């Protein structure tokens, strides 16, 4: 589980001030999904957060080992 500023919120809210030395990279659900699929893992839950004007909490697990929350499909769209 980890949480990071969410690219979707930065674009939607035009909060480009999120790009600074501590947050050089911003991720989307698609990019995180792609990254972890390369290692036999998948997103099993997503929880939008209000922190930093919009962050996403990602819950990752081994592919096929956990129930995947409906939040994943809903927020992936």
C-alpha positions in Angstrom: 0.0 0.0 0.0 1.3 3.4 -0.8 -0.1 6.9 -1.5 1.1 9.4 -4.0 -0.2 12.7 -5.7 -2.5 11.6 -8.5 -1.9 12.7 -12.0 -5.7 12.7 -12.8 -6.4 15.2 -10.1 -3.5 17.4 -11.1 -4.8 17.6 -14.6 -8.5 17.9 -13.7 -7.9 20.6 -11.1 -5.1 22.3 -13.0 -3.0 22.1 -9.9 0.3 22.2 -11.7 2.0 23.6 -8.6 2.3 19.9 -7.5 5.3 19.6 -9.8 8.2 20.5 -7.5 11.4 18.9 -6.3 9.7 16.4 -3.9 7.2 15.2 -6.5 9.2 14.9 -9.8 7.0 12.0 -10.9 3.2 11.8 -10.9 1.4 8.6 -11.6 -1.9 7.5 -13.0 -3.9 4.3 -12.4 -2.8 3.1 -15.8 0.9 3.7 -15.1 0.9 2.0 -11.7 -1.1 -0.9 -13.1 1.4 -1.4 -15.9 4.4 -1.1 -13.6 3.1 -3.8 -11.1 1.9 -6.1 -13.9 5.5 -6.4 -15.0 6.2 -8.1 -11.6 3.1 -10.4 -11.4 1.1 -8.0 -9.3 -2.1 -6.0 -9.7 -4.0 -3.1 -8.1 -6.6 -4.6 -5.7 -8.0 -1.4 -4.4 -7.9 2.3 -5.0 -8.8 5.0 -2.5 -8.9 8.7 -3.6 -7.5 11.1 -1.0 -7.8 14.8 -0.5 -4.1 15.2 0.5 -2.1 17.6 -1.7 -5.2 18.5 -3.6 -5.7 15.0 -4.8 -3.8 11.8 -4.0 -4.4 8.2 -4.7 -3.9 5.3 -2.2 -3.0 2.2 -4.1 -3.3 -1.3 -2.6 -1.2 -3.9 -4.5 -1.2 -7.7 -4.3 -0.1 -10.7 -6.2 -2.1 -11.2 -9.3 -5.1 -13.5 -8.7 -4.4 -13.9 -5.0 -6.9 -11.3 -3.7 -10.4 -10.0 -4.4 -10.2 -6.9 -6.6 -12.4 -4.0 -5.4 -14.9 -2.5 -7.8 -13.1 0.8 -7.2 -10.4 -0.4 -9.5 -12.6 -0.7 -12.6 -14.6 2.4 -11.7 -11.5 4.6 -11.2 -9.6 3.1 -14.1 -12.2 4.5 -16.5 
